[in-house]
Amino acid sequence: MDELRLIANPIHLLSSKKEHKNPDIDLTKSVNDSLTTKYKNIYLSDFNFKEIHILIDDYIDDILIQRIVNDCVAELIEKTIETSDKFDFCLPFD
């Protein structure tokens, strides 16, 4: 019966030792290559690349902070509405 499964799914015949592409991509190199390709006429030094990476990291940090704050505020609003008697006008009438 296992032979029939292998025929139906030949991918299982592949060796499990086969090396797969490394999913860990060197982000720094990718960004640097992308910038040098896009801005061929501009010289970007190592300092420029470091500053660009710092800006990207700061931007991502700001996005994460904003999402956390939004989630906290939304949760506080929901809890306040659920537990407070002052907002019972928001509930449908029976």
PDB file of N, CA, C and O in Angstrom:
ATOM      1  N   MET A   1       0.815  -1.188   0.000  1.00  0.00           N
ATOM      2  CA  MET A   1       0.000   0.000   0.000  1.00  0.00           C
ATOM      3  C   MET A   1       0.868   1.266   0.000  1.00  0.00           C
ATOM      4  O   MET A   1       0.515   2.259  -0.636  1.00  0.00           O
ATOM      5  N   ASP A   2       2.001   1.231   0.710  1.00  0.00           N
ATOM      6  CA  ASP A   2       2.890   2.386   0.731  1.00  0.00           C
ATOM      7  C   ASP A   2       3.442   2.685  -0.653  1.00  0.00           C
ATOM      8  O   ASP A   2       3.691   3.843  -0.990  1.00  0.00           O
ATOM      9  N   GLU A   3       3.637   1.637  -1.462  1.00  0.00           N
ATOM     10  CA  GLU A   3       4.138   1.849  -2.816  1.00  0.00           C
ATOM     11  C   GLU A   3       3.142   2.661  -3.636  1.00  0.00           C
ATOM     12  O   GLU A   3       3.544   3.491  -4.451  1.00  0.00           O
ATOM     13  N   LEU A   4       1.859   2.432  -3.431  1.00  0.00           N
ATOM     14  CA  LEU A   4       0.842   3.182  -4.166  1.00  0.00           C
ATOM     15  C   LEU A   4       0.826   4.647  -3.737  1.00  0.00           C
ATOM     16  O   LEU A   4       0.601   5.541  -4.553  1.00  0.00           O
ATOM     17  N   ARG A   5       1.064   4.878  -2.465  1.00  0.00           N
ATOM     18  CA  ARG A   5       1.134   6.261  -1.994  1.00  0.00           C
ATOM     19  C   ARG A   5       2.316   6.981  -2.624  1.00  0.00           C
ATOM     20  O   ARG A   5       2.210   8.158  -2.971  1.00  0.00           O
ATOM     21  N   LEU A   6       3.428   6.298  -2.775  1.00  0.00           N
ATOM     22  CA  LEU A   6       4.600   6.904  -3.395  1.00  0.00           C
ATOM     23  C   LEU A   6       4.349   7.205  -4.863  1.00  0.00           C
ATOM     24  O   LEU A   6       4.825   8.210  -5.391  1.00  0.00           O
ATOM     25  N   ILE A   7       3.603   6.331  -5.514  1.00  0.00           N
ATOM     26  CA  ILE A   7       3.274   6.582  -6.916  1.00  0.00           C
ATOM     27  C   ILE A   7       2.354   7.788  -7.023  1.00  0.00           C
ATOM     28  O   ILE A   7       2.499   8.607  -7.931  1.00  0.00           O
ATOM     29  N   ALA A   8       1.402   7.900  -6.090  1.00  0.00           N
ATOM     30  CA  ALA A   8       0.460   9.011  -6.111  1.00  0.00           C
ATOM     31  C   ALA A   8       1.156  10.322  -5.740  1.00  0.00           C
ATOM     32  O   ALA A   8       0.793  11.380  -6.254  1.00  0.00           O
ATOM     33  N   ASN A   9       2.145  10.262  -4.860  1.00  0.00           N
ATOM     34  CA  ASN A   9       2.871  11.454  -4.419  1.00  0.00           C
ATOM     35  C   ASN A   9       4.366  11.258  -4.643  1.00  0.00           C
ATOM     36  O   ASN A   9       5.091  10.958  -3.695  1.00  0.00           O
ATOM     37  N   PRO A  10       4.833  11.418  -5.854  1.00  0.00           N
ATOM     38  CA  PRO A  10       6.245  11.152  -6.142  1.00  0.00           C
ATOM     39  C   PRO A  10       7.204  12.091  -5.423  1.00  0.00           C
ATOM     40  O   PRO A  10       8.407  11.836  -5.377  1.00  0.00           O
ATOM     41  N   ILE A  11       6.684  13.160  -4.868  1.00  0.00           N
ATOM     42  CA  ILE A  11       7.580  14.071  -4.149  1.00  0.00           C
ATOM     43  C   ILE A  11       8.190  13.388  -2.934  1.00  0.00           C
ATOM     44  O   ILE A  11       9.261  13.776  -2.469  1.00  0.00           O
ATOM     45  N   HIS A  12       7.503  12.365  -2.418  1.00  0.00           N
ATOM     46  CA  HIS A  12       8.022  11.637  -1.262  1.00  0.00           C
ATOM     47  C   HIS A  12       9.235  10.774  -1.621  1.00  0.00           C
ATOM     48  O   HIS A  12       9.931  10.278  -0.735  1.00  0.00           O
ATOM     49  N   LEU A  13       9.481  10.600  -2.900  1.00  0.00           N
ATOM     50  CA  LEU A  13      10.640   9.835  -3.331  1.00  0.00           C
ATOM     51  C   LEU A  13      11.930  10.641  -3.223  1.00  0.00           C
ATOM     52  O   LEU A  13      13.018  10.066  -3.207  1.00  0.00           O
ATOM     53  N   LEU A  14      11.822  11.947  -3.150  1.00  0.00           N
ATOM     54  CA  LEU A  14      13.013  12.784  -3.046  1.00  0.00           C
ATOM     55  C   LEU A  14      13.743  12.501  -1.747  1.00  0.00           C
ATOM     56  O   LEU A  14      13.126  12.209  -0.722  1.00  0.00           O
ATOM     57  N   SER A  15      15.025  12.588  -1.800  1.00  0.00           N
ATOM     58  CA  SER A  15      15.831  12.363  -0.613  1.00  0.00           C
ATOM     59  C   SER A  15      15.593  13.478   0.385  1.00  0.00           C
ATOM     60  O   SER A  15      15.566  14.653   0.019  1.00  0.00           O
ATOM     61  N   SER A  16      15.422  13.116   1.624  1.00  0.00           N
ATOM     62  CA  SER A  16      15.209  14.129   2.656  1.00  0.00           C
ATOM     63  C   SER A  16      16.505  14.858   2.975  1.00  0.00           C
ATOM     64  O   SER A  16      16.480  15.894   3.640  1.00  0.00           O
ATOM     65  N   LYS A  17      17.633  14.340   2.516  1.00  0.00           N
ATOM     66  CA  LYS A  17      18.911  14.978   2.765  1.00  0.00           C
ATOM     67  C   LYS A  17      19.209  16.072   1.747  1.00  0.00           C
ATOM     68  O   LYS A  17      20.200  16.792   1.869  1.00  0.00           O
ATOM     69  N   LYS A  18      18.353  16.189   0.756  1.00  0.00           N
ATOM     70  CA  LYS A  18      18.586  17.183  -0.278  1.00  0.00           C
ATOM     71  C   LYS A  18      18.563  18.572   0.354  1.00  0.00           C
ATOM     72  O   LYS A  18      17.670  18.898   1.137  1.00  0.00           O
ATOM     73  N   GLU A  19      19.539  19.368   0.008  1.00  0.00           N
ATOM     74  CA  GLU A  19      19.643  20.694   0.582  1.00  0.00           C
ATOM     75  C   GLU A  19      18.614  21.616  -0.054  1.00  0.00           C
ATOM     76  O   GLU A  19      18.470  21.678  -1.275  1.00  0.00           O
ATOM     77  N   HIS A  20      17.915  22.315   0.798  1.00  0.00           N
ATOM     78  CA  HIS A  20      16.952  23.297   0.325  1.00  0.00           C
ATOM     79  C   HIS A  20      17.619  24.659   0.362  1.00  0.00           C
ATOM     80  O   HIS A  20      18.610  24.868   1.061  1.00  0.00           O
ATOM     81  N   LYS A  21      17.059  25.573  -0.401  1.00  0.00           N
ATOM     82  CA  LYS A  21      17.605  26.922  -0.384  1.00  0.00           C
ATOM     83  C   LYS A  21      17.439  27.496   1.012  1.00  0.00           C
ATOM     84  O   LYS A  21      16.436  27.264   1.686  1.00  0.00           O
ATOM     85  N   ASN A  22      18.430  28.237   1.423  1.00  0.00           N
ATOM     86  CA  ASN A  22      18.413  28.831   2.754  1.00  0.00           C
ATOM     87  C   ASN A  22      17.388  29.959   2.788  1.00  0.00           C
ATOM     88  O   ASN A  22      17.512  30.926   2.036  1.00  0.00           O
ATOM     89  N   PRO A  23      16.370  29.849   3.655  1.00  0.00           N
ATOM     90  CA  PRO A  23      15.364  30.910   3.695  1.00  0.00           C
ATOM     91  C   PRO A  23      15.878  32.195   4.329  1.00  0.00           C
ATOM     92  O   PRO A  23      15.254  33.248   4.199  1.00  0.00           O
ATOM     93  N   ASP A  24      17.021  32.111   5.019  1.00  0.00           N
ATOM     94  CA  ASP A  24      17.584  33.300   5.646  1.00  0.00           C
ATOM     95  C   ASP A  24      18.346  34.106   4.600  1.00  0.00           C
ATOM     96  O   ASP A  24      19.497  33.810   4.280  1.00  0.00           O
ATOM     97  N   ILE A  25      17.689  35.116   4.081  1.00  0.00           N
ATOM     98  CA  ILE A  25      18.288  35.953   3.053  1.00  0.00           C
ATOM     99  C   ILE A  25      19.039  37.080   3.747  1.00  0.00           C
ATOM    100  O   ILE A  25      18.563  37.639   4.735  1.00  0.00           O
ATOM    101  N   ASP A  26      20.200  37.404   3.230  1.00  0.00           N
ATOM    102  CA  ASP A  26      20.974  38.503   3.789  1.00  0.00           C
ATOM    103  C   ASP A  26      20.292  39.804   3.380  1.00  0.00           C
ATOM    104  O   ASP A  26      20.470  40.298   2.267  1.00  0.00           O
ATOM    105  N   LEU A  27      19.512  40.340   4.304  1.00  0.00           N
ATOM    106  CA  LEU A  27      18.733  41.536   4.017  1.00  0.00           C
ATOM    107  C   LEU A  27      19.626  42.733   3.730  1.00  0.00           C
ATOM    108  O   LEU A  27      19.327  43.538   2.848  1.00  0.00           O
ATOM    109  N   THR A  28      20.699  42.849   4.459  1.00  0.00           N
ATOM    110  CA  THR A  28      21.608  43.971   4.262  1.00  0.00           C
ATOM    111  C   THR A  28      22.158  43.974   2.841  1.00  0.00           C
ATOM    112  O   THR A  28      22.166  45.010   2.176  1.00  0.00           O
ATOM    113  N   LYS A  29      22.610  42.834   2.384  1.00  0.00           N
ATOM    114  CA  LYS A  29      23.157  42.732   1.029  1.00  0.00           C
ATOM    115  C   LYS A  29      22.071  42.996  -0.012  1.00  0.00           C
ATOM    116  O   LYS A  29      22.318  43.662  -1.018  1.00  0.00           O
ATOM    117  N   SER A  30      20.879  42.476   0.230  1.00  0.00           N
ATOM    118  CA  SER A  30      19.783  42.684  -0.721  1.00  0.00           C
ATOM    119  C   SER A  30      19.419  44.157  -0.849  1.00  0.00           C
ATOM    120  O   SER A  30      19.229  44.664  -1.955  1.00  0.00           O
ATOM    121  N   VAL A  31      19.325  44.834   0.277  1.00  0.00           N
ATOM    122  CA  VAL A  31      18.990  46.261   0.241  1.00  0.00           C
ATOM    123  C   VAL A  31      20.113  47.046  -0.424  1.00  0.00           C
ATOM    124  O   VAL A  31      19.854  47.926  -1.245  1.00  0.00           O
ATOM    125  N   ASN A  32      21.342  46.736  -0.079  1.00  0.00           N
ATOM    126  CA  ASN A  32      22.473  47.431  -0.691  1.00  0.00           C
ATOM    127  C   ASN A  32      22.501  47.217  -2.199  1.00  0.00           C
ATOM    128  O   ASN A  32      22.707  48.166  -2.955  1.00  0.00           O
ATOM    129  N   ASP A  33      22.300  46.000  -2.635  1.00  0.00           N
ATOM    130  CA  ASP A  33      22.283  45.706  -4.075  1.00  0.00           C
ATOM    131  C   ASP A  33      21.137  46.431  -4.766  1.00  0.00           C
ATOM    132  O   ASP A  33      21.294  46.965  -5.863  1.00  0.00           O
ATOM    133  N   SER A  34      19.992  46.441  -4.114  1.00  0.00           N
ATOM    134  CA  SER A  34      18.837  47.110  -4.688  1.00  0.00           C
ATOM    135  C   SER A  34      19.074  48.612  -4.829  1.00  0.00           C
ATOM    136  O   SER A  34      18.722  49.214  -5.844  1.00  0.00           O
ATOM    137  N   LEU A  35      19.668  49.199  -3.809  1.00  0.00           N
ATOM    138  CA  LEU A  35      19.947  50.640  -3.865  1.00  0.00           C
ATOM    139  C   LEU A  35      20.984  50.978  -4.925  1.00  0.00           C
ATOM    140  O   LEU A  35      20.830  51.960  -5.651  1.00  0.00           O
ATOM    141  N   THR A  36      22.031  50.180  -5.019  1.00  0.00           N
ATOM    142  CA  THR A  36      23.059  50.465  -6.027  1.00  0.00           C
ATOM    143  C   THR A  36      22.519  50.258  -7.444  1.00  0.00           C
ATOM    144  O   THR A  36      22.945  50.933  -8.381  1.00  0.00           O
ATOM    145  N   THR A  37      21.589  49.330  -7.592  1.00  0.00           N
ATOM    146  CA  THR A  37      20.986  49.117  -8.909  1.00  0.00           C
ATOM    147  C   THR A  37      20.050  50.264  -9.277  1.00  0.00           C
ATOM    148  O   THR A  37      20.060  50.753 -10.406  1.00  0.00           O
ATOM    149  N   LYS A  38      19.246  50.681  -8.309  1.00  0.00           N
ATOM    150  CA  LYS A  38      18.271  51.737  -8.583  1.00  0.00           C
ATOM    151  C   LYS A  38      18.945  53.099  -8.776  1.00  0.00           C
ATOM    152  O   LYS A  38      18.541  53.880  -9.637  1.00  0.00           O
ATOM    153  N   TYR A  39      19.967  53.375  -7.974  1.00  0.00           N
ATOM    154  CA  TYR A  39      20.645  54.674  -8.021  1.00  0.00           C
ATOM    155  C   TYR A  39      22.067  54.489  -8.548  1.00  0.00           C
ATOM    156  O   TYR A  39      23.042  54.633  -7.810  1.00  0.00           O
ATOM    157  N   LYS A  40      22.163  54.173  -9.817  1.00  0.00           N
ATOM    158  CA  LYS A  40      23.463  53.899 -10.430  1.00  0.00           C
ATOM    159  C   LYS A  40      24.338  55.147 -10.504  1.00  0.00           C
ATOM    160  O   LYS A  40      25.564  55.052 -10.431  1.00  0.00           O
ATOM    161  N   ASN A  41      23.724  56.297 -10.645  1.00  0.00           N
ATOM    162  CA  ASN A  41      24.480  57.532 -10.838  1.00  0.00           C
ATOM    163  C   ASN A  41      24.916  58.182  -9.527  1.00  0.00           C
ATOM    164  O   ASN A  41      25.602  59.204  -9.540  1.00  0.00           O
ATOM    165  N   ILE A  42      24.524  57.601  -8.405  1.00  0.00           N
ATOM    166  CA  ILE A  42      24.843  58.188  -7.097  1.00  0.00           C
ATOM    167  C   ILE A  42      25.760  57.247  -6.342  1.00  0.00           C
ATOM    168  O   ILE A  42      25.499  56.050  -6.227  1.00  0.00           O
ATOM    169  N   TYR A  43      26.848  57.821  -5.827  1.00  0.00           N
ATOM    170  CA  TYR A  43      27.760  57.014  -5.009  1.00  0.00           C
ATOM    171  C   TYR A  43      27.216  56.951  -3.585  1.00  0.00           C
ATOM    172  O   TYR A  43      26.969  57.984  -2.962  1.00  0.00           O
ATOM    173  N   LEU A  44      27.034  55.747  -3.079  1.00  0.00           N
ATOM    174  CA  LEU A  44      26.588  55.543  -1.707  1.00  0.00           C
ATOM    175  C   LEU A  44      27.710  54.855  -0.936  1.00  0.00           C
ATOM    176  O   LEU A  44      28.111  53.735  -1.254  1.00  0.00           O
ATOM    177  N   SER A  45      28.195  55.539   0.065  1.00  0.00           N
ATOM    178  CA  SER A  45      29.283  54.980   0.872  1.00  0.00           C
ATOM    179  C   SER A  45      28.715  54.011   1.908  1.00  0.00           C
ATOM    180  O   SER A  45      27.502  53.854   2.044  1.00  0.00           O
ATOM    181  N   ASP A  46      29.621  53.375   2.627  1.00  0.00           N
ATOM    182  CA  ASP A  46      29.194  52.469   3.694  1.00  0.00           C
ATOM    183  C   ASP A  46      28.408  53.223   4.762  1.00  0.00           C
ATOM    184  O   ASP A  46      27.450  52.696   5.328  1.00  0.00           O
ATOM    185  N   PHE A  47      28.815  54.439   5.028  1.00  0.00           N
ATOM    186  CA  PHE A  47      28.096  55.263   6.001  1.00  0.00           C
ATOM    187  C   PHE A  47      26.660  55.502   5.537  1.00  0.00           C
ATOM    188  O   PHE A  47      25.726  55.435   6.336  1.00  0.00           O
ATOM    189  N   ASN A  48      26.487  55.782   4.240  1.00  0.00           N
ATOM    190  CA  ASN A  48      25.145  55.986   3.701  1.00  0.00           C
ATOM    191  C   ASN A  48      24.284  54.744   3.853  1.00  0.00           C
ATOM    192  O   ASN A  48      23.114  54.828   4.226  1.00  0.00           O
ATOM    193  N   PHE A  49      24.876  53.586   3.559  1.00  0.00           N
ATOM    194  CA  PHE A  49      24.126  52.338   3.703  1.00  0.00           C
ATOM    195  C   PHE A  49      23.736  52.092   5.159  1.00  0.00           C
ATOM    196  O   PHE A  49      22.626  51.639   5.440  1.00  0.00           O
ATOM    197  N   LYS A  50      24.650  52.390   6.083  1.00  0.00           N
ATOM    198  CA  LYS A  50      24.336  52.215   7.509  1.00  0.00           C
ATOM    199  C   LYS A  50      23.197  53.132   7.931  1.00  0.00           C
ATOM    200  O   LYS A  50      22.298  52.724   8.667  1.00  0.00           O
ATOM    201  N   GLU A  51      23.242  54.368   7.462  1.00  0.00           N
ATOM    202  CA  GLU A  51      22.179  55.316   7.802  1.00  0.00           C
ATOM    203  C   GLU A  51      20.837  54.879   7.224  1.00  0.00           C
ATOM    204  O   GLU A  51      19.804  55.012   7.881  1.00  0.00           O
ATOM    205  N   ILE A  52      20.847  54.370   6.024  1.00  0.00           N
ATOM    206  CA  ILE A  52      19.613  53.880   5.398  1.00  0.00           C
ATOM    207  C   ILE A  52      19.045  52.707   6.197  1.00  0.00           C
ATOM    208  O   ILE A  52      17.836  52.629   6.414  1.00  0.00           O
ATOM    209  N   HIS A  53      19.907  51.803   6.629  1.00  0.00           N
ATOM    210  CA  HIS A  53      19.447  50.662   7.428  1.00  0.00           C
ATOM    211  C   HIS A  53      18.908  51.116   8.785  1.00  0.00           C
ATOM    212  O   HIS A  53      17.945  50.545   9.297  1.00  0.00           O
ATOM    213  N   ILE A  54      19.525  52.134   9.360  1.00  0.00           N
ATOM    214  CA  ILE A  54      19.020  52.679  10.629  1.00  0.00           C
ATOM    215  C   ILE A  54      17.635  53.291  10.418  1.00  0.00           C
ATOM    216  O   ILE A  54      16.740  53.109  11.243  1.00  0.00           O
ATOM    217  N   LEU A  55      17.462  54.014   9.313  1.00  0.00           N
ATOM    218  CA  LEU A  55      16.152  54.594   9.006  1.00  0.00           C
ATOM    219  C   LEU A  55      15.093  53.520   8.805  1.00  0.00           C
ATOM    220  O   LEU A  55      13.961  53.662   9.268  1.00  0.00           O
ATOM    221  N   ILE A  56      15.457  52.457   8.121  1.00  0.00           N
ATOM    222  CA  ILE A  56      14.514  51.347   7.907  1.00  0.00           C
ATOM    223  C   ILE A  56      14.147  50.705   9.243  1.00  0.00           C
ATOM    224  O   ILE A  56      12.973  50.443   9.502  1.00  0.00           O
ATOM    225  N   ASP A  57      15.141  50.452  10.088  1.00  0.00           N
ATOM    226  CA  ASP A  57      14.875  49.847  11.402  1.00  0.00           C
ATOM    227  C   ASP A  57      13.995  50.753  12.257  1.00  0.00           C
ATOM    228  O   ASP A  57      13.075  50.276  12.922  1.00  0.00           O
ATOM    229  N   ASP A  58      14.271  52.053  12.243  1.00  0.00           N
ATOM    230  CA  ASP A  58      13.448  52.986  13.006  1.00  0.00           C
ATOM    231  C   ASP A  58      12.008  53.018  12.491  1.00  0.00           C
ATOM    232  O   ASP A  58      11.059  53.078  13.272  1.00  0.00           O
ATOM    233  N   TYR A  59      11.864  52.979  11.187  1.00  0.00           N
ATOM    234  CA  TYR A  59      10.526  52.990  10.591  1.00  0.00           C
ATOM    235  C   TYR A  59       9.747  51.735  10.982  1.00  0.00           C
ATOM    236  O   TYR A  59       8.570  51.817  11.331  1.00  0.00           O
ATOM    237  N   ILE A  60      10.396  50.590  10.925  1.00  0.00           N
ATOM    238  CA  ILE A  60       9.736  49.333  11.313  1.00  0.00           C
ATOM    239  C   ILE A  60       9.383  49.362  12.795  1.00  0.00           C
ATOM    240  O   ILE A  60       8.305  48.909  13.180  1.00  0.00           O
ATOM    241  N   ASP A  61      10.272  49.886  13.629  1.00  0.00           N
ATOM    242  CA  ASP A  61       9.984  50.013  15.061  1.00  0.00           C
ATOM    243  C   ASP A  61       8.770  50.912  15.297  1.00  0.00           C
ATOM    244  O   ASP A  61       7.920  50.609  16.135  1.00  0.00           O
ATOM    245  N   ASP A  62       8.695  52.017  14.556  1.00  0.00           N
ATOM    246  CA  ASP A  62       7.544  52.911  14.686  1.00  0.00           C
ATOM    247  C   ASP A  62       6.246  52.216  14.299  1.00  0.00           C
ATOM    248  O   ASP A  62       5.219  52.406  14.949  1.00  0.00           O
ATOM    249  N   ILE A  63       6.290  51.417  13.248  1.00  0.00           N
ATOM    250  CA  ILE A  63       5.104  50.662  12.830  1.00  0.00           C
ATOM    251  C   ILE A  63       4.676  49.697  13.932  1.00  0.00           C
ATOM    252  O   ILE A  63       3.492  49.610  14.259  1.00  0.00           O
ATOM    253  N   LEU A  64       5.633  48.977  14.499  1.00  0.00           N
ATOM    254  CA  LEU A  64       5.304  48.023  15.562  1.00  0.00           C
ATOM    255  C   LEU A  64       4.733  48.731  16.787  1.00  0.00           C
ATOM    256  O   LEU A  64       3.754  48.265  17.372  1.00  0.00           O
ATOM    257  N   ILE A  65       5.330  49.841  17.176  1.00  0.00           N
ATOM    258  CA  ILE A  65       4.834  50.595  18.330  1.00  0.00           C
ATOM    259  C   ILE A  65       3.415  51.085  18.065  1.00  0.00           C
ATOM    260  O   ILE A  65       2.552  50.989  18.937  1.00  0.00           O
ATOM    261  N   GLN A  66       3.172  51.606  16.876  1.00  0.00           N
ATOM    262  CA  GLN A  66       1.842  52.105  16.539  1.00  0.00           C
ATOM    263  C   GLN A  66       0.803  50.991  16.568  1.00  0.00           C
ATOM    264  O   GLN A  66      -0.320  51.209  17.022  1.00  0.00           O
ATOM    265  N   ARG A  67       1.155  49.815  16.097  1.00  0.00           N
ATOM    266  CA  ARG A  67       0.216  48.681  16.128  1.00  0.00           C
ATOM    267  C   ARG A  67      -0.093  48.250  17.559  1.00  0.00           C
ATOM    268  O   ARG A  67      -1.238  47.940  17.888  1.00  0.00           O
ATOM    269  N   ILE A  68       0.928  48.231  18.401  1.00  0.00           N
ATOM    270  CA  ILE A  68       0.716  47.850  19.802  1.00  0.00           C
ATOM    271  C   ILE A  68      -0.182  48.872  20.488  1.00  0.00           C
ATOM    272  O   ILE A  68      -1.108  48.500  21.210  1.00  0.00           O
ATOM    273  N   VAL A  69       0.082  50.153  20.270  1.00  0.00           N
ATOM    274  CA  VAL A  69      -0.735  51.202  20.875  1.00  0.00           C
ATOM    275  C   VAL A  69      -2.177  51.106  20.387  1.00  0.00           C
ATOM    276  O   VAL A  69      -3.109  51.204  21.185  1.00  0.00           O
ATOM    277  N   ASN A  70      -2.367  50.915  19.084  1.00  0.00           N
ATOM    278  CA  ASN A  70      -3.723  50.792  18.535  1.00  0.00           C
ATOM    279  C   ASN A  70      -4.456  49.600  19.129  1.00  0.00           C
ATOM    280  O   ASN A  70      -5.636  49.707  19.466  1.00  0.00           O
ATOM    281  N   ASP A  71      -3.776  48.463  19.263  1.00  0.00           N
ATOM    282  CA  ASP A  71      -4.401  47.283  19.856  1.00  0.00           C
ATOM    283  C   ASP A  71      -4.786  47.530  21.308  1.00  0.00           C
ATOM    284  O   ASP A  71      -5.873  47.145  21.739  1.00  0.00           O
ATOM    285  N   CYS A  72      -3.899  48.169  22.062  1.00  0.00           N
ATOM    286  CA  CYS A  72      -4.183  48.455  23.473  1.00  0.00           C
ATOM    287  C   CYS A  72      -5.364  49.409  23.614  1.00  0.00           C
ATOM    288  O   CYS A  72      -6.248  49.185  24.441  1.00  0.00           O
ATOM    289  N   VAL A  73      -5.381  50.462  22.818  1.00  0.00           N
ATOM    290  CA  VAL A  73      -6.474  51.433  22.888  1.00  0.00           C
ATOM    291  C   VAL A  73      -7.793  50.773  22.494  1.00  0.00           C
ATOM    292  O   VAL A  73      -8.810  50.980  23.155  1.00  0.00           O
ATOM    293  N   ALA A  74      -7.784  49.991  21.436  1.00  0.00           N
ATOM    294  CA  ALA A  74      -9.011  49.311  21.009  1.00  0.00           C
ATOM    295  C   ALA A  74      -9.513  48.354  22.091  1.00  0.00           C
ATOM    296  O   ALA A  74     -10.715  48.282  22.349  1.00  0.00           O
ATOM    297  N   GLU A  75      -8.601  47.626  22.717  1.00  0.00           N
ATOM    298  CA  GLU A  75      -8.996  46.709  23.784  1.00  0.00           C
ATOM    299  C   GLU A  75      -9.544  47.459  24.983  1.00  0.00           C
ATOM    300  O   GLU A  75     -10.531  47.027  25.580  1.00  0.00           O
ATOM    301  N   LEU A  76      -8.921  48.583  25.351  1.00  0.00           N
ATOM    302  CA  LEU A  76      -9.424  49.385  26.464  1.00  0.00           C
ATOM    303  C   LEU A  76     -10.810  49.957  26.171  1.00  0.00           C
ATOM    304  O   LEU A  76     -11.673  49.982  27.049  1.00  0.00           O
ATOM    305  N   ILE A  77     -11.017  50.406  24.965  1.00  0.00           N
ATOM    306  CA  ILE A  77     -12.336  50.935  24.583  1.00  0.00           C
ATOM    307  C   ILE A  77     -13.383  49.835  24.669  1.00  0.00           C
ATOM    308  O   ILE A  77     -14.467  50.057  25.209  1.00  0.00           O
ATOM    309  N   GLU A  78     -13.079  48.660  24.148  1.00  0.00           N
ATOM    310  CA  GLU A  78     -14.029  47.541  24.201  1.00  0.00           C
ATOM    311  C   GLU A  78     -14.352  47.153  25.640  1.00  0.00           C
ATOM    312  O   GLU A  78     -15.518  46.938  25.973  1.00  0.00           O
ATOM    313  N   LYS A  79     -13.338  47.060  26.497  1.00  0.00           N
ATOM    314  CA  LYS A  79     -13.561  46.702  27.899  1.00  0.00           C
ATOM    315  C   LYS A  79     -14.368  47.776  28.619  1.00  0.00           C
ATOM    316  O   LYS A  79     -15.227  47.466  29.445  1.00  0.00           O
ATOM    317  N   THR A  80     -14.094  49.031  28.307  1.00  0.00           N
ATOM    318  CA  THR A  80     -14.831  50.119  28.936  1.00  0.00           C
ATOM    319  C   THR A  80     -16.293  50.086  28.538  1.00  0.00           C
ATOM    320  O   THR A  80     -17.174  50.263  29.379  1.00  0.00           O
ATOM    321  N   ILE A  81     -16.551  49.863  27.276  1.00  0.00           N
ATOM    322  CA  ILE A  81     -17.937  49.801  26.798  1.00  0.00           C
ATOM    323  C   ILE A  81     -18.652  48.605  27.408  1.00  0.00           C
ATOM    324  O   ILE A  81     -19.818  48.718  27.787  1.00  0.00           O
ATOM    325  N   GLU A  82     -17.983  47.463  27.512  1.00  0.00           N
ATOM    326  CA  GLU A  82     -18.615  46.257  28.054  1.00  0.00           C
ATOM    327  C   GLU A  82     -18.904  46.366  29.540  1.00  0.00           C
ATOM    328  O   GLU A  82     -19.934  45.877  30.004  1.00  0.00           O
ATOM    329  N   THR A  83     -18.017  46.999  30.294  1.00  0.00           N
ATOM    330  CA  THR A  83     -18.140  46.983  31.754  1.00  0.00           C
ATOM    331  C   THR A  83     -18.748  48.253  32.330  1.00  0.00           C
ATOM    332  O   THR A  83     -19.013  48.302  33.531  1.00  0.00           O
ATOM    333  N   SER A  84     -18.974  49.262  31.537  1.00  0.00           N
ATOM    334  CA  SER A  84     -19.472  50.527  32.065  1.00  0.00           C
ATOM    335  C   SER A  84     -20.965  50.648  31.824  1.00  0.00           C
ATOM    336  O   SER A  84     -21.482  50.230  30.788  1.00  0.00           O
ATOM    337  N   ASP A  85     -21.645  51.228  32.800  1.00  0.00           N
ATOM    338  CA  ASP A  85     -23.084  51.470  32.662  1.00  0.00           C
ATOM    339  C   ASP A  85     -23.360  52.747  31.883  1.00  0.00           C
ATOM    340  O   ASP A  85     -24.494  52.983  31.466  1.00  0.00           O
ATOM    341  N   LYS A  86     -22.361  53.555  31.685  1.00  0.00           N
ATOM    342  CA  LYS A  86     -22.550  54.832  31.006  1.00  0.00           C
ATOM    343  C   LYS A  86     -22.784  54.659  29.511  1.00  0.00           C
ATOM    344  O   LYS A  86     -23.307  55.555  28.847  1.00  0.00           O
ATOM    345  N   PHE A  87     -22.397  53.512  28.994  1.00  0.00           N
ATOM    346  CA  PHE A  87     -22.527  53.293  27.558  1.00  0.00           C
ATOM    347  C   PHE A  87     -23.635  52.322  27.226  1.00  0.00           C
ATOM    348  O   PHE A  87     -23.602  51.693  26.168  1.00  0.00           O
ATOM    349  N   ASP A  88     -24.630  52.180  28.112  1.00  0.00           N
ATOM    350  CA  ASP A  88     -25.679  51.219  27.829  1.00  0.00           C
ATOM    351  C   ASP A  88     -26.630  51.728  26.758  1.00  0.00           C
ATOM    352  O   ASP A  88     -27.469  50.962  26.283  1.00  0.00           O
ATOM    353  N   PHE A  89     -26.532  52.994  26.357  1.00  0.00           N
ATOM    354  CA  PHE A  89     -27.328  53.460  25.251  1.00  0.00           C
ATOM    355  C   PHE A  89     -26.853  52.869  23.928  1.00  0.00           C
ATOM    356  O   PHE A  89     -27.572  52.909  22.930  1.00  0.00           O
ATOM    357  N   CYS A  90     -25.649  52.324  23.925  1.00  0.00           N
ATOM    358  CA  CYS A  90     -25.115  51.705  22.717  1.00  0.00           C
ATOM    359  C   CYS A  90     -25.684  50.306  22.497  1.00  0.00           C
ATOM    360  O   CYS A  90     -25.623  49.766  21.392  1.00  0.00           O
ATOM    361  N   LEU A  91     -26.235  49.726  23.559  1.00  0.00           N
ATOM    362  CA  LEU A  91     -26.775  48.366  23.466  1.00  0.00           C
ATOM    363  C   LEU A  91     -28.173  48.430  22.851  1.00  0.00           C
ATOM    364  O   LEU A  91     -28.917  49.375  23.112  1.00  0.00           O
ATOM    365  N   PRO A  92     -28.531  47.456  22.054  1.00  0.00           N
ATOM    366  CA  PRO A  92     -29.868  47.460  21.465  1.00  0.00           C
ATOM    367  C   PRO A  92     -30.941  47.260  22.546  1.00  0.00           C
ATOM    368  O   PRO A  92     -30.722  46.575  23.546  1.00  0.00           O
ATOM    369  N   PHE A  93     -32.090  47.873  22.316  1.00  0.00           N
ATOM    370  CA  PHE A  93     -33.190  47.735  23.264  1.00  0.00           C
ATOM    371  C   PHE A  93     -33.887  46.406  23.074  1.00  0.00           C
ATOM    372  O   PHE A  93     -33.976  45.898  21.956  1.00  0.00           O
ATOM    373  N   ASP A  94     -34.378  45.845  24.154  1.00  0.00           N
ATOM    374  CA  ASP A  94     -35.120  44.578  24.066  1.00  0.00           C
ATOM    375  C   ASP A  94     -36.571  44.808  23.765  1.00  0.00           C
ATOM    376  O   ASP A  94     -37.338  43.851  23.658  1.00  0.00           O
TER     377      ASP A  94
END
